[in-house]
Amino acid sequence: MKRPGMSQPDPAAFIKANLPISPVPSIPEIRLHTAGPASGLWRLAGRGEADPPPYWAYPWAGGAVLARHLLDQPETVAGRRVLDLGAGSGLVAIAAAKAGAAKVTAVDIDANAIAAIGLNAAINGVNIVAWAADIIEAPPPATDLLVVGDLFYDPSLALRVMAFLRRCQACGIEVLIGDPERAYLPEGELNRIATHAVADFGGGSGGGAVPAGVFALFGYG
C-alpha cells in the first residue's frame, strides 16, 4: 500500500514509465498501456476510501467485447457522436474512433483513467475528448450512441447506471452494453445482439478468455 509521506506521482509520467504498451488480447488492432506484475500500480492508485480501484489499468471483457463489435461493425458508429461511459483505459472509445465515429467522448470518475486515455488515444492515432466526472445523475448527454462496458459488477451501481441508460434512451440516444454476464447485469431488460470470446481481468478469470455479449436495451427505436 502507499506509504505515509510518499508523494503522488504524475499519472501520465507513471503510466508511460511503468505500464508497457501491448496489443489487447482478441483486439490486436488496438494497443494500450496495461499493468503487469512489476508495474507497482499501488504507487499511483492509492488506498484511501476516496481512491477508485484502478480498473482502467486492465482490459475487461465488457469493454473488449464492445471494442471488437464496433471494429467488426463500423456502421454502428460511422459519422455518429459516441460517448463511452466508465471508459477506463479508453479501449471502447478508441475502437469507436477507429471505426469512424464523428466525435468520441470518454468519461470516467478516475483522473488516472483520463491520463491513460490520453496516452492510449495518442498511441492509436485517434482523437478523444476525455474528462473525469460522474454523470449518471446528470441529464442525458448530447450524443447519438452511449457505450457502456462492464459497469454491472456492483448492485447499487448497476441500479444507478440502468436508470441513467433508460433516461438516455427516452431522449433518443441509442445504448450498447458490453458485459460477460456479471452478477448484476439486468438481462431481462436487454436484447443480446452479439457474442465474442474475449480476455477478461475481472470476475476471477485472471485474464483468460470468457464469452461476453453486446446488448441493447429493450424498447429502443
N, C-alpha and C positions, 0 to 999 in steps of 0.2 A: 504494500500500500504506500501511498505518498507519505514521505517522512516529514515531520514538522520542520518548518524553516526552509523547505525547498521551494524555489520559485517555479511558477507555471511556465513551461516552455512555450515559445511561439508555435501555434498549431501547424502552420504551413511548413515552417522550417523543420519541425519534429517529424511530420509526415514524410517529407522528402528524404530525410536522413535515415528513417527507421522503418518505413513501410515500403518494401520493394514493389516495383511495378511488375505485374504479371497478367497474362490473359485470364479472363474469367472462365472457369470451367463451364462447358456447354455453350459459351458465347465468345469464341476466340476473336471475333471482330472488335471486342472491347477490352482494353487493358485498364487496370485500376491499381492504385496503391492499396495493398492488402496486408493486414497484420499477420505476423508469424510468431513462432515461439520466442524469437530473440528481439522482438520489437520493443519490449519494455513499455507497453501501452499504458500501464498504470501511471507512468510519469505524466501523461497527458490527460488521461480520462478522469482522474480524481476519484475520491472515495466518499465524498460527503453526500448527504441526502439530496442536495440540490443538483448533484452531478449526474446527468443522464448516462446510462450504460453506453459503452462505445459500440453500439450496434453497427454504426457506419463503417467500421474497420473491416467488416467481412461481408461477402455476398450471401444473402439469404435467399431461400428458394422462392419466396413470393416475388421479390424483385427480379430474380433471374428468369422466372417463367414469363413475367411481363416483358422483360427486355427481349427474350427470344421471340415472343409473339409479335412484338412491334417490328422487329427486324425482318421477320418472315412475312408479315402482312403490313407493308409500309402504307398501304392505302388507309389504314386505321388512323394515321396521324398526318398524312401528307397535307400541307397547306393549313393546318389547324393550330390553334393555341392549345398547348398542353401544360398542365400543372401536375407535378409529381409530389404527392403528399407523403410526408415521412420519408424523405428522399434518401437518407443515409449517405452512401458513397456517391450517389448520383447515377447509378447504373441504369435505371429506367429512363431518367431524363436524358442521358447520353444516347440511349437507344432511340428515343423519340426524335432527338435532333438528327441522328444519323439517318433515320427513316424519312426525313423530310418535313418535320413539323415547322410551321412558320415561326413560332416562338415557344420556347420551353422555359418554364419557371420551376425551380426546385425549392421546396420548403421543408425545413426540419427544425426541431426545437433545440438541437445541439449545435453550438457555434463551431465545434470541432468538425462536425459533418460538413458545415458550409465551407470551411477551409479545404476539406478533402474534395468536395465537389468542384471547387475552382481549379484545383490541381488536376483532377481527373478529366475535367472538360478540356483543359489545355492539352493533355496527353492525347486525347482522342480527336482533337481538332474541331471541336464544336463550341458554340456559344450558348451558355445557360445563365439565366438570371437566378441567383441563389440567395435566399435570406432566411435568417433564423427567427422563427415565430411559431406560436401555437394558434392556428387559425380555425380550429374545429368548433369554436363557439362563435365565430365571426360570421357575417353574411357570406353567401356563396361568392367565390372569386370570379373575376372576369376571365373566363376560359371556356374552351369548347369541349375539352376532354380532361377528366381528372383520373389519374392513375394512382393506385394505392397498392403498394407491395408490402405484405406481411405486417399488418397492423392489428391482427386479431389474436394476439398471444396473451392478452390480459382482459379479464371480463369487463372491468369498468371502462377501459379504453375502447374496447370493441363496441360498447353501447354508445359512447360519445361519437366515435367515428361513424357508425351506421346512421345515427341521427343526422350528422352533418352531410353524409352522402345522399340521404333522402332529400334534404333541403336543396342540395345542388341539383339533383335530378328534377325536382319540381320547378327549378329555374331553367330547365332545358339543357343542362350540362350532362354529357354522357360520362358514365363512370365505368372504369375497368378495374377489377381487383385481381391481384395475383396472390395465391396462397396455397400451401401444401396441406390444406385442411387441418389447420391448427384447432385447438380445442374450442375457441370461441368464434370461429367463423360461422355466420348465420346462413348455412347452406340452403335452408328452406326459403330464403328470400332472394336467392341468386340463381342465375342460369349459367351453367358451365358452357363455355364456347371453345375451349382448347385445353389440352393436357400435354405437358412435356416432362421428361425426366431431367432434373437439374440438380446441381450440387446445393447443399444446404449446410449452414453452420448453426442453425437453431434446432431446438427440439431434441437435443442429444444425438443428432446424427453425425456429428464430428466431421462434417464436410462431405459425407457420402451422398450419392445421388438418391433423390426421392421423387415420386410423381407429384407434380404440382399443377394446379389448374388456373386458368384465366376465367374470370366470372364477370357477368354483367348483372345489374340489378333488375329484378322483375319489374315490368311496367314501363321500361324506357321506350320512348317512341310511341 
